[in-house]
Amino acid sequence: MRNLRYTLKTRPEGALGPEHFDRVDEELTALENGKARVRVVYVSLDPAMRGWVSADTKSYVPPVPIGDTMRALGVGIVEESKSDAFKPGDWVSGFTGWTEWLDIAPGAMNVVPKTAAMEDYMGILGLAGATAYHGLVKEGQPKAGETLCVTGAAGSVGSLVGQIGKALGLRVIGIAGTDEKCAWLINELGFDAALNYKTDDLDKGLAEFAPDGLDLHFENVGGKPFAAALRHMKAFGRMIFCGFISVYNGDRPDEYPDMTAIVRRRLTFKGFVMTDHFDEYPSIFAELGKLMQAGKLTYRLDVVEGLENAASAFGKLFAGTNKGKLVVKVSNPS
């Protein structure tokens, strides 16, 4: 049996692309006792992966070593097992990497129920859903009636943050990068308002939507959208930081915010990463499942066919051309 995987060749100084990976075609050896063989179905493409290939050893996870399979979250199906922890046909979720097949030991991946569609484990019941729920609910401590702003609002995390906010009784404004995305936020996801940061006057739009200021802000982007939100925070407001995708490739921010607002308005800034909260995943997914059953959450996948296209597709995240959660379909779910 043959396997295809991609290993990290060099560390990028700017954007991450195909030139930074080596293609490995290999013959799979016999499965070892105590392990299970997984056929990968989907792998996730996430902005955080740009940080995972940097040389920064002081981040929340160590960098991917040169020559190792590219790190990625995914979902797959156990096809063969010599372990009591897995049986053939099990769906498993966790770190798969950019590979068609992988052998896992007990504890390496989690068996997930087949009560939802496999695609759900890439969206609402995956890292995006866990990040959105924990960041907004646990870190943000929202209260019904408050006003929430979300940047990167049409992305995999931001779109769920806004919907969860609406389900909790918040007024929600999203900031996205195209008119089509803004229309999707309002017409399909139920956001109260949306602004296109490339064409709209953000200060005017935020002032009209929240004349008294923003109670809560969820940051995914940095740069111009973050600076505008900071200018419109209410006294004692909370800003939750999930990411700064605008500077991940080494670019300078397009606008520097006036950080004196932190003092003048007595703001709370809180950053978080979900690797600190694996123990909370079961309870988070239980709550997300309730919201799904109540029809409060929806999402869309932007599916790229074929593992060989993962590296080139990764750039869509930074160009803002992906529509929903960006994933690579490695093999068929059935």
N, C-alpha and C positions, 0 to 999 in steps of 0.2 A: 504494500500500500504506500502511495506517495503522499507527501505533505509539502505544502507551500507555506512559507512564513517570511517575514521581513524583519531584519535586524538593523539596529542603529549603526550607521557607518561613520558619520561625523556629527559634531554638534553645530547647529546653525548659529550664525551671528545675527541673522535677520529672520525672514520667514522660513518655516519648515516646509520642505518639499521633497519630491522623489529622489533628488540627488543626495539626500542625507541617509538613504537606506540601501541595504544590500538585499537582493532576492535570494532566498535559499530554497532550492528544490532538493528534497531528501527522501530517502526510504525510511519508513517507520520500522523500528525494531519491535520484537515481541513484547507484549504488555507484561510488566512486572507484577508479581504477586503483591497484593495490598493496594493496588492502584486501579483507576478506571480510565477508559479512553473516551474523550469527549469530541464530538463533531461540532465545531463552532458554527452557529447559525448567523448571529449578528454581533458586530463589535461597534462600540460607541466611539464617535469622534467628539472630543471635548476640548475647549480652550486650554484647560489645565495641562493637557498633554504637551503644550509648548514649554511649560515650565519643567516638566518631567525630563526633558532632553537637554536642559541647560546644565552648566557645570556647578550650579549652586548646591552646595552640600549642607546648607543651613535651612533649606526649605522643609516643609512638613513631611516630605518623602524623599528618600535618596534619589539621585539622578539615575536614569536608565544607563547601565554600563555600555560602553562601546562594544559592539559584537553581540549584545543580548537582543532577544526578540522584543520588538517595540511593545511597551506596556499599554494596555487598553482594557477597559471593562467590556464584558460581553455576556452572551447567553448561548447555551448549546445543549446538546442531547447526548446522554451517555449511550454509547453504542456497544461497549464491551466493559465488563467489570470483573476484577479479581479482588474486590473489596466489599466487605459487609456494609460499608457506608453508602454505597451506590448500587443501583441495579439498572440493567439496560432499559432504556426508555425514559429514565429520569431527566427532567429539565433541571439544569444547573446554571447559576448566575454568579458572576464574580470577575476576577481578573483573568482574562483569557490571553490577551496579547494579540498581535497581528499574526495569527496562524490559523490554518484550517483545522488542525487537530492538536490536541494536547492531552498528556497523561497527568492525572491529578491524584494526590493522596487525600485521605480523609481530612476535612477542615479547609482544604484549599479553595473550594467553592461551595455554595449553598444550594441544596435541592429546593426548588420553588414549586408551588402548587400549579396544577394545570387548570385551575378554575378560571384563569384569565387567559387572554391571548398572549402568545409569546412576545408579540410586539410591545405589550404593556410593560414588560420588564426592561425595555429600553427607554420608556417614557415615564408614565405616572408611577409605576412600581419599581423604577430604577433609581439611579443616582440623581437624576434631575428632580424627580418627585421628592426624594428624601431631602435634597438640598433646599428645595423651595419651601417645604413644610417646616423643617427645622429652623431655617434662617428666618422665616417670617414669624412663625408661632413661638418658637422657643427663645430665639435671640431678640426678636422685635417686640414681643409682648403686646400685640395689637388689641385695641379696644373698639367695640362696635361704635360706629359714628365717626371714627378718625379718618383722616385723609392720607392715603398711601400713594407714593410715586415709585415707579419701577423703571429702571433703564434696561436696555436689552430686552424690552418687554415682549417681543415676538420670538425670543429664543426659547430653548428647551426649559430653562429654569424660570426666566422672567414671565413667560406665558402662564405657568402654573402658579407662580407667586400671586399674580393679579387675580386669578380665579379663586384661589384660596382666600385671598383678601375679601373678595366679594361675598364668598360663602360665610365669612365671619362678620359681615355687616359694615365693611369699610367702603369709603368712596375711593375709587382707584383711577389713576391716570398713568398711562404707559408712554414711554418714549422709545421710538423705534426708528428705522432708517429708510423706510419707503412708505408711500401713501397706501400701497396694497397691504402692507403689514399693519398699518394703523387702522385701516378699514376692517381687517380681520379681528383685531383686538376688540373693536367696538361691536361689530355686527355679529360675530360668532362667539367670542369669549366673554362678552358682557362687561368689558371695561367701560367706565363712565366717560372717559375721554382719552385721546391719544394725540401725540405730537410727533412730527417728523423732524428729527434734529438736524437734518440736512437742509430743509427748506422752511421750516416754521420758526417764528420768533419764540424761543423757549421762555424767555422772561415774560413776554406778553401772555402766552398760553398758560403758564403756571399761575400767573397773577389772576387771570380770569377764572381758572378752575378752583384755585385755593387762595382767595383774597386774604384769608387770615393766616396762611402759611401751611406747610406740610407737617403733619405729626410724625410721619414715618416714611423713610426712604430706603429702598432696596437697590444697591449699586452693583451692576455687572460690567460696566463699560469704562468709566473714568472719563477724563477729558471734558469736552464741552457739556455733555449731559449732566455729569457730576457737578461741575461748577455751577450750572444753572440751578440744580436742585438745592445745592448748599445755600445759594442766595435766597431761597424761598422757604427755608426751614423755619418752623415756629419755635419760639423759646421752649427749651427743654425737649426738643424733638430728638428722635433716635434715627441714626443712620446705620444700616446693616450692610457690611461689605462682603460680597461673595466673590467678586473678581474685578479686574481692570484690563479687559481684553484689548483696549486701545493701545496699550504700551507693552504687551507681551512680546512683540517682535523687536523690541528695542527702539520703537519710535518715540519721539518726544510728544507729550500731550499737546493737543491743539489749543488748550486753554488752561491756564493755571488758576485754581480757585483762590478766593480770599479766605485763608484759613483762620483769620481773626474771628470769623463768625462762630467758630467753636466756642470761644470764650464769651463773646458778646451775647450769644443766644443760649449759652449753657447746654450745648449739645452733647449727646452721648454717641460715640463712635464704637462700633463693635464688628470685628472681623471674625470669620469662622471658616473651618474646613471640615468636611464630613468624615475624614479619616479619624477624627477625634470622637466620633459618635456612633460607631458601629453597633454598640449595645442598644441604641435606641431604634434601630431600623425596624424590628418587628412591630413595635408600637406605632411608629410612624406609618408603616404600610397598612396597618389596621385602620388608622384614621383616614388615610387616603382612599382605602377601599370603600369606606362608608360614603365619602364624598362622591366617588365614582358611581356607586349604586344609587345615590340620590340625584344623579345627573348634573352634578355641580362642576365636574372636571371633564375637559376634553383636551386632546393634543393632536399633533400631526407629526408624522415621521417624514424626513427627507432621506430617501433610501438610495444609496449608491450601490450598484451591482458589482460584485467582484472584489476580492481582497487586493488584487493588483492595482485597484484604483483608489485605495485608501489614502496614500500619500498626496496624490494630486487633489483629491476631494477635501483634504484637511483645510486648504486655503479658503474654502467657502465660508468658514467660520469667521475669518478675519475680513473678508470682503463683504460680509453681511448678505450673501446671496442664498444662504440656506433658508428654507422655509420650514421651520419647526426643528425637531430633534434630528441631528445629522447622524446617520448610522450607515454602516457598510453591511450589506447582505453577503455573507460568506458562502452559505449553502441554503438549501430549501428547508423550511421548518418541518416538513413531513418526511 
